[in-house]
Amino acid sequence: MKGLRAKDLRGNEPTELGRTLKKLQEDLFKNRLKKSSNQLENVMLIRNGRRDIARVNTVLAQRLSQGPAAASTAKEK
């Protein structure tokens, strides 16, 4: 993944955001293992992965705090 943008994530359903979050966490774990065994060439992947996870968590928290009525209104826009 090149990088996620919050405005792109806001169009997704909470279940899709959860799947994205799980995938990002797995990628971060794999990158950390590679770094510990000196097999990771680009260490920025770890930093970018953490930031992507934070973006997904932020959008997910906003979506859950708005409730179902606001989520359907945002989908229509």
N, C-alpha and C positions, 0 to 999 in steps of 0.2 A: 504494500500500500504506500502510495506517495504521501498521503496525509489526509486526514479527515477535516472537514470544515463543519462548524456548528450549524450553519444554515442548511447544509445538505442533510445533516442528521435530524433536523427538526421535522422533516417530512416523513420520517419512519415511525412505525408503531412501537410501543414499548417492548413488545416481544421481540421485534427485530433488533431493537437497541440492545436487548439482553443478549441475543446471539452474537452481535457484533462485539459486545464487551467481553464475552467469554473467549471469542477468537483472538482478540487483542491481548488478553491475559495469557493465553497459551503461547502466543508469539513472543511475548515479553519473557516468559519463563524459558522458552527455548533459546532466546538470545542471551539470557543470563548464563545458561549452562555453557553455551558456546564461548562466552567471554571468559568464564572460569577455566576453560580448557585451552585458551588462547587460539580458538578457531574462528572467532568473530573478527571479520576484517573492518567493518564499519561500526564503531562503538556508538555512533549517533542514533542507531536503531533503537537502543535502549531508551535514550532520552525522548525520542519522538514517540515511541510506544507508550511511555508513561503519560505524555501529553495527550495522545489520542484517547487513552483510557479516561483521563480527566475530562476531556470534552464530552465523551459519551455519558459519563456519570452526571455531568452538569445538565445536559439536555434531558436525561432520564429523570433527574430530580425535578426539573422544571415541569416536565410533562406530568409527573405524578402529583405535584403540588397543585396544578391547575384543575385537575379533576376531569371527568369524562366529557362534560359539556364544553369546556374550553378546548379540549383536544379535537373534538369534532368541528368546532368553528375554525380552528387553525388549519385543519385539513382542507376545508372548503376554499380557503384563500389561495 
